[in-house]
Amino acid sequence: MPTPNQSAMDFLLTRRSRPAKTLSSPVPDDATITMLLTAAARTPDHGKLEPWRFLVLRKPALTRLAALVTDRGTALEIEPDKITKAHDQYANADLAVAVISSPRPSEKIPQIEQVYSAGAVCLALLNAALAAGWGANWLSGWPSHDRDFIREGLGLSDQESIAGLIHLGTETNTPPERPRPDLNAITTWVET
């Protein structure tokens, strides 16, 4: 019988993201961010391709990106309330890490597996931040999928995309628990 890490299981069974709009300063310092990124980089990575990278976005960068969101939303004729929501995601943040999906050419490792690995990095970073006592939230939004926004705002290549924006900070209030999936409805036990 394996020896369980009960603290880790208790954390995973009770973890809860903190809404980004409730996060404020102080934010993790550089040493803490490095520790969180180190934990996130331990994610499953078939073929050891490291098909992801990190962009640590501090307040000035987030403010610049918020302005670009407004410009891009107007150019794309997106509904004003959707532009405002996306703008505020950047403008009101003090720190975020953009996890960039950066697939590598490989005859053995399909691109989809590399994209899944980038998603796993997002969850690992989110959980590392929560386990370290910080508030954290994984967001994306329409700007994350706008090629002009990610190319101009973040310098991504045509092969790269945003897997997620992990907002980090101090939580100002603890959110209530939310309903969780009905495991009986989503689980099939296959015997043969």
Secondary structure as the mmCIF struct_conf table of DSSP 4:
data_model
#
loop_
_struct_conf.conf_type_id
_struct_conf.id
_struct_conf.beg_label_comp_id
_struct_conf.beg_label_asym_id
_struct_conf.beg_label_seq_id
_struct_conf.end_label_comp_id
_struct_conf.end_label_asym_id
_struct_conf.end_label_seq_id
HELX_RH_AL_P HELX_RH_AL_P1 GLN A 6 THR A 14
HELX_RH_3T_P HELX_RH_3T_P1 ALA A 20 THR A 22
STRN STRN1 LEU A 23 SER A 24
BEND BEND1 SER A 25 SER A 25
HELX_RH_AL_P HELX_RH_AL_P2 ASP A 30 ALA A 40
TURN_TY1_P TURN_TY1_P1 ALA A 41 ARG A 42
BEND BEND2 THR A 43 THR A 43
TURN_TY1_P TURN_TY1_P2 HIS A 46 GLY A 47
BEND BEND3 LYS A 48 LYS A 48
STRN STRN2 TRP A 52 ARG A 58
HELX_RH_AL_P HELX_RH_AL_P3 LYS A 59 ALA A 75
TURN_TY1_P TURN_TY1_P3 LEU A 76 GLU A 77
HELX_RH_AL_P HELX_RH_AL_P4 PRO A 80 ALA A 91
TURN_TY1_P TURN_TY1_P4 ASN A 92 ASN A 92
BEND BEND4 ASP A 94 ASP A 94
STRN STRN3 LEU A 95 SER A 101
BEND BEND5 GLU A 107 ILE A 109
HELX_RH_AL_P HELX_RH_AL_P5 GLN A 111 ALA A 131
TURN_TY1_P TURN_TY1_P5 ALA A 132 GLY A 133
STRN STRN4 GLY A 135 LEU A 139
HELX_RH_3T_P HELX_RH_3T_P2 TRP A 142 HIS A 145
HELX_RH_AL_P HELX_RH_AL_P6 ARG A 147 LEU A 154
TURN_TY1_P TURN_TY1_P6 ASP A 158 GLN A 159
STRN STRN5 SER A 161 GLU A 171
BEND BEND6 THR A 172 ASN A 173
HELX_LH_PP_P HELX_LH_PP_P1 THR A 174 GLU A 177
HELX_RH_AL_P HELX_RH_AL_P7 LEU A 183 ILE A 186
#
